[in-house]
Amino acid sequence: MALDLDEVFSTAMEGLPKVLDLMATVPAAKRAIAWSAAEQGYARTALRLGYSDRDANQWASAVRCLLEIAFVARERASQEQ
């Protein structure tokens, strides 16, 4: 039985700090590739959980957007210190 999408999304959000830490180690020139890889990984996870291609891709895209926003916010905060 597939997990509730809200539960899966919440679990993914709990892992954001680790993903952001890893993304900070990626050279800026390679970051677009890393963002795409992360998004694809989230989509594969959703597919394995039984979600449709459409739902999996929408969810993965939302996670990627949140990651990128959090990453920029973290970078700006560290520059202001």
C-alpha positions as CSV (number, residue, x, y, z in Angstrom):
1,M,0.0,0.0,0.0
2,A,1.4,3.4,-1.0
3,L,2.0,6.0,1.7
4,D,-0.1,9.1,1.8
5,L,1.4,11.7,-0.4
6,D,1.3,14.3,2.4
7,E,3.3,11.9,4.6
8,V,5.9,11.2,1.9
9,F,6.2,15.0,1.2
10,S,6.6,15.6,4.9
11,T,9.4,13.0,5.1
12,A,11.1,14.5,2.2
13,M,11.0,17.9,3.8
14,E,12.7,16.5,6.9
15,G,15.6,15.5,4.7
16,L,16.1,19.0,3.2
17,P,18.9,20.0,5.4
18,K,21.0,17.0,4.3
19,V,20.3,17.7,0.7
20,L,21.2,21.4,1.1
21,D,24.4,20.4,2.8
22,L,25.3,18.2,-0.1
23,M,24.3,20.8,-2.6
24,A,26.7,23.3,-1.0
25,T,29.6,21.0,-1.8
26,V,28.7,21.0,-5.5
27,P,30.6,23.5,-7.7
28,A,28.2,26.3,-8.9
29,A,28.8,25.3,-12.5
30,K,27.5,21.8,-11.8
31,R,24.6,22.7,-9.6
32,A,22.0,22.6,-12.3
33,I,22.9,19.0,-13.0
34,A,22.7,18.2,-9.3
35,W,19.3,19.9,-9.0
36,S,18.0,17.8,-11.9
37,A,19.4,14.6,-10.4
38,A,17.7,15.4,-7.0
39,E,14.4,16.0,-8.8
40,Q,14.7,12.7,-10.7
41,G,15.5,10.9,-7.5
42,Y,12.4,12.3,-5.8
43,A,10.3,11.4,-8.9
44,R,11.6,7.8,-8.9
45,T,10.8,7.5,-5.2
46,A,7.2,8.7,-5.8
47,L,6.8,6.2,-8.7
48,R,8.0,3.4,-6.5
49,L,5.5,4.3,-3.9
50,G,2.8,3.8,-6.6
51,Y,2.0,7.4,-7.7
52,S,1.2,8.2,-11.3
53,D,3.9,9.7,-13.5
54,R,2.0,13.0,-13.4
55,D,1.7,13.1,-9.6
56,A,5.3,11.9,-9.1
57,N,6.7,14.6,-11.5
58,Q,4.6,17.3,-9.9
59,W,5.7,16.3,-6.4
60,A,9.4,16.1,-7.4
61,S,9.2,19.5,-9.1
62,A,7.7,21.0,-5.9
63,V,10.4,19.5,-3.8
64,R,13.1,20.8,-6.2
65,C,11.6,24.3,-6.0
66,L,11.6,24.2,-2.2
67,L,15.2,23.0,-2.2
68,E,16.3,25.8,-4.5
69,I,14.5,28.4,-2.5
70,A,15.9,27.1,0.8
71,F,19.4,26.9,-0.8
72,V,19.3,30.5,-1.9
73,A,18.0,31.6,1.5
74,R,20.7,29.7,3.3
75,E,23.4,31.2,1.0
76,R,22.1,34.8,1.6
77,A,21.9,34.3,5.3
78,S,25.5,33.0,5.5
79,Q,26.7,36.0,3.4
80,E,25.0,38.5,5.8
81,Q,26.8,37.0,8.8
